[in-house]
Amino acid sequence: MTNLVTEVADAVTAHPTEAAIVYGGSTTTYETFWERTGRFAAALADRGVEPGDRVAIYLPNLPQFVTAFYGTLRAGGIVVPMNPQYKAREISHLLSDSGATAVVTLAENAAAVDSVREETDVEHVVSVGGAADGATDFESFLADETLPIVDRADDDVAVQPYTSGTTGTPKGVLLSHHNLAWTSRTNAELLDGGLGPDDGLVGTLPLFHIYGMSVVMNAALVNGAAYYPVTEWDAAEVMTAIDEDELTVMYGVPAMFNDMINQPDADSYDLGSLRFVNSGGASLPIEVLERFEALFDAELYEGYGLTETSPTTHANKPGARRPGSIGKPLDGVDAKIVAPDFTEQPRVERGPVGDETDLDDVIGELVVAGPNVMQGYYGLPEANESAFTEADGARWFHTGDLGYWDEGDYFYVVDRDKHMIVTGGYNVYPREIEELLYEHPDIAEAAVVGVPDERRGETVKAFVVPVPDAELTGEAVTEYCLDALAAYKHPREVAIVDELPRTTTGKVQKFELESASE
C-alpha cells in the first residue's frame, strides 16, 4: 500500500530533529510536526470522519494548513483545498459538490462557511486564529493521542482540488496518492543531488493550488527539507527572507519574478543561496528570465503543468534547458503535439522558432500521458470523455494548450486554445505580442486579448502597465509593435492600466480583460 503521507513518515524517521516548517520566526521539527498531524487525524476519527470522507481546507499558507493536510491523509481522508479569498457563493459549490463533512478555516471566514452549511454536508468546522461561532478552535480540536496511518491504495484519491473555473463551473480533479507521491519524488530529482535537509524552500505559491501544494510543500516534506510558508506575496519581504535565511529553492509564477526584477533596489539583495529557481503556472516572458538571471546570478528554469497532471509534466533543469521552452517531458511522462485528428504535428529542427516559420504549419494541441495524470473529474462522465483520448496503448489527456515541439524533444507553448485570436482569417497568438511588449523599456507588464471587430471578426487589444514615472501612450505602443510585427498582429487598441487582473496564483484573468472590452 502506498500513501503519500507514509513517504513523509519516512522523512520524519530519517530527520526527526531537522526543521520541517519555519514560519514567523518559529521552527517546527519533523517529530513535532508529525505528532501534530497524528493528533489532527485522531480528532477527525473521534468525530466520525471515516477513510474516504472529504475534509476541506480553506486557509492561506499557514502551518495549520500543513498539519490539517497531512492529518487528513493520515486518517485516510481526502483533502479538498479551497482558495481562502473565496466568498460564501464560491465555496458553496465546492463544499456541496465535494460532499466535504469537515472544514478547516480562518476564524474570520467561519461565518461564510456557516452561511452555506445547510446547503452542504458539513458537520464540523475548525477555526484558525481564534474562536468563531459554530466552530472549534484548532488547538482545542486536536486530540490528546495520535492516530496511526490509515492504509490507502495507490489509486485511492488523496486530494480533490478544483479547477479555476474561468470558463465555467469549477470541476473537482481526482488525484491519487500515487499521482502525488510520484510527482513529489520526480520534481525533487530535477535538482542536482535532489532535495534534502540542507534545503529551504520558500513557500510563495498558495497551498490551495496544486503547484504550491505538490511541487513545494509535498516535495519538501517528502525529502526532509524545510518548508517556509509565505502567507501573502510581497517581493521585498520574500527577497529579504531568501537573503537572510539563505533559502535554496524558489518556485514561483512569472508575475512574481517580474515583481522581483522591478523592485527599485533589486540589485541590493543577495540571492546567491538559490540553487534552483523554477517558473510555472503561466508562460514566462524571455525578457523577464534574462533580467532575473542578470540581476541575481541565478538560473531560472521554466516548467509546465496543470491541476489535472498533479501538476508537472515538463521541465527545464540543470544541464538541459532551452530558454523559451517549457522543457522536456519528465521521465515517465509521454507528450506530443497533435492536430485535430490526433495525428502528430511535424517537429521543428530547433526552437524557439522565429518569423521564418509559419506557426500554423507546426502548432497543435499538447497532449500528455503518464503516472501523474488525474483519474478524472469528480462526477462528470461527459467531461471525462472529452478530456481523454485512448490511443497507442495510452490514455492521453488534452491540455487545451497550443504549442509545438522540436527534434531535441523540447516543447513550446504558444497559448491556450481559447486565447488564440482569429483576425481577418489570420491566427494570432497573444504570447508572441506579449513577449515583444515585455521588451519595451517603459512596459512593466502586458497582456493581449482578442476583442470583437465587425470587419475582422476579432482584433488585437493590448493592456499594458507602465513602469513607474514612464510617459507611455497607446500610440507609442502601436508604433513599437508595427516596427516588429506583421500588420495584422499589431494591437489596434491599447489600454494603459495601473494593474492587470490576476488570480491568486498570478495568472492574468484574460476573461476579465475581454469582458471589459465588450
Buried (B, 14 or more C-beta within 10 A) or exposed (E): EBBBBBBBBEBBEEBEEBBBBBBEEEBBBBBBBBBBBBBBBBBBBEBEBEEEBBBBBBBBBBBBBBBBBBBBBBBBBBBBBBBBEBEBEBBBBBBBBBBBBBBBBBBEBBBBBBBBBEEBBBBBBBBBBEEBEEBBBBEEBBBEEBBEBBEBEBEBBBBBBBBBEBEEEBBBBBBBBBBBBBBBBBBBBBBEEBBBBEBBBBBBBBBBBBBBBBBBBBBBBBBBBBBBBBBEBEBBEBBEBBBEBEBBBBBBBBBBBBBBBBBEEBEEBBBEBBBBBBBBBBBBBBBBBBBBBEBBEBBBBBBBBBBBBBBBBBBBBEEBBBBBBBBBBBEEBBBBBBEEEBEEBEBBEEBBBEEEBEBEEBBBBBBBBBBBBBBBBBEBEEBBEEBBBEEEEBEBBBBBBBBBBBEBBBBBBBBBEEBBBEBEEBBBBBBBBBBBBBBBEBBBBBBBBBBEBEEBEBBBBBBBBBEEEEEBEBEBBBEBBEEEBEEBBBBBBBBBBEEBBBBBBBBBBBBBBBEBBE
